Amino acid sequence: MIMQESGKAAQAGFVVLLQFMALISLNLAILTCCRSRFWMAAWVLMLLVESVMRRDIKQEVKERVYQQRSSF
């Protein structure tokens, strides 16, 4: 789909193609920021849980959270 739309943008002109590329780049940047903020919030939540419990979360649980993080 992106290839088809970029082909249409290229046929419409260089400026339209640049605008389309900028739009795609902006969308990827927003998705990256949202994803990293989500995981930052999850990390802060883990720290909050540890502080309420007044002990560390098991290492196995932390490893599973980090594994899930890397899979996204």
Secondary structure in CASP SS format (residue, H / E / C, confidence):
PFRMAT SS
TARGET T0000
AUTHOR 0000-0000-0000
METHOD secondary structure of the structure
MODEL  1
M C 1.00
I H 1.00
M H 1.00
Q H 1.00
E H 1.00
S H 1.00
G H 1.00
K H 1.00
A H 1.00
A H 1.00
Q H 1.00
A H 1.00
G C 1.00
F H 1.00
V H 1.00
V H 1.00
L H 1.00
L H 1.00
Q H 1.00
F H 1.00
M H 1.00
A H 1.00
L H 1.00
I H 1.00
S H 1.00
L H 1.00
N H 1.00
L H 1.00
A H 1.00
I H 1.00
L H 1.00
T H 1.00
C H 1.00
C H 1.00
R H 1.00
S H 1.00
R H 1.00
F H 1.00
W H 1.00
M H 1.00
A H 1.00
A H 1.00
W H 1.00
V H 1.00
L H 1.00
M H 1.00
L H 1.00
L H 1.00
V H 1.00
E H 1.00
S H 1.00
V H 1.00
M H 1.00
R C 1.00
R C 1.00
D C 1.00
I C 1.00
K C 1.00
Q H 1.00
E H 1.00
V H 1.00
K H 1.00
E H 1.00
R H 1.00
V H 1.00
Y H 1.00
Q H 1.00
Q H 1.00
R H 1.00
S H 1.00
S H 1.00
F C 1.00
END
